[in-house]
Amino acid sequence: MADAIIGHIERMKASRDWTKDGGAYIPAPLVYIRNRRWEGAEDVKAAPVTADGQRWWQVAGFEHPGEAQNARCHIGNFREFRDGKRIAQEASA
């Protein structure tokens, strides 16, 4: 498991997801571990949602998955978000 975590961190250090805005989207270590972000990260990033190729985080109004994850948006609840913000009426439905 340690090799998977280290490998994922090395890939993310070189990606736009973690380097954008001076590293504003680098998760705190406890958040990273608690949410097991190294598991299936590439599969989640690649998952198309719409016919025009938008990904779940783009449909929710985020520029990349790290930004969405920081807002507690993920592939299971992305429909509760618009323009990068949670929609109260859809969240309670």
C-alpha positions as MATLAB code, in Angstrom:
seq = 'MADAIIGHIERMKASRDWTKDGGAYIPAPLVYIRNRRWEGAEDVKAAPVTADGQRWWQVAGFEHPGEAQNARCHIGNFREFRDGKRIAQEASA';
ca = [
       0.000    0.000    0.000;
       2.841    2.415    0.776;
       4.177    2.012   -2.776;
       0.752    2.892   -4.209;
       0.497    6.011   -2.031;
       4.018    7.188   -2.837;
       3.497    6.540   -6.553;
       0.250    8.484   -6.578;
       1.784   11.397   -4.672;
       4.705   11.526   -7.118;
       2.291   11.629  -10.094;
       0.146   14.285   -8.466;
       3.143   16.481   -7.596;
       3.847   16.734  -11.319;
       0.216   17.286  -12.343;
      -1.803   20.455  -12.782;
      -4.274   19.240  -10.156;
      -1.918   19.886   -7.252;
       0.234   22.669   -8.684;
      -2.567   25.048   -9.689;
      -2.819   28.274   -7.668;
       0.421   27.676   -5.798;
      -0.651   24.285   -4.477;
      -4.041   25.396   -3.125;
      -5.569   22.020   -4.020;
      -3.070   19.782   -2.264;
      -5.119   17.886    0.319;
      -4.103   17.871    3.961;
      -2.326   14.587    4.823;
      -5.115   13.329    7.100;
      -7.761   14.133    4.466;
      -5.717   12.371    1.794;
      -5.349    9.243    3.932;
      -8.895    9.223    5.367;
     -10.420    9.566    1.879;
      -7.967    7.049    0.388;
      -7.411    9.364   -2.580;
      -4.724    7.159   -4.107;
      -7.285    4.405   -4.777;
      -8.830    4.561   -8.220;
      -7.844    8.193   -8.722;
      -7.090    7.731  -12.414;
     -10.355    5.840  -12.989;
     -12.400    8.605  -11.342;
     -10.601   11.320  -13.304;
     -11.234    9.517  -16.590;
     -14.919    8.739  -16.024;
     -16.948   10.546  -18.715;
     -20.373   11.799  -17.696;
     -21.886   13.517  -20.712;
     -22.015   12.752  -24.397;
     -19.805   15.764  -25.133;
     -17.024   14.393  -22.940;
     -17.474   16.464  -19.798;
     -16.287   14.821  -16.607;
     -18.260   14.739  -13.364;
     -16.310   17.625  -11.832;
     -16.814   19.755  -14.947;
     -20.561   19.121  -14.867;
     -20.528   20.263  -11.210;
     -18.744   23.488  -12.213;
     -15.159   22.794  -11.118;
     -12.009   23.141  -13.206;
     -10.397   19.914  -11.986;
     -11.111   17.010   -9.604;
      -8.863   18.324   -6.815;
     -10.953   21.474   -6.603;
     -14.135   19.381   -6.489;
     -12.768   17.084   -3.789;
     -11.844   20.064   -1.628;
     -15.495   21.165   -1.845;
     -16.595   17.616   -0.846;
     -17.909   16.972   -4.335;
     -17.272   13.518   -5.763;
     -18.557   11.191   -8.433;
     -21.369   10.036   -6.145;
     -22.830   13.476   -5.362;
     -21.714   15.745   -8.216;
     -25.311   16.371   -9.295;
     -25.822   18.296   -6.036;
     -23.420   20.995   -7.337;
     -23.722   23.790   -9.891;
     -21.053   26.360  -10.717;
     -18.801   24.867   -8.064;
     -21.316   25.239   -5.239;
     -23.727   22.844   -3.544;
     -27.379   23.424   -4.445;
     -29.464   23.270   -1.288;
     -32.713   22.038   -2.872;
     -31.023   19.147   -4.717;
     -28.933   18.196   -1.720;
     -32.056   17.609    0.376;
     -34.041   15.810   -2.360;
];
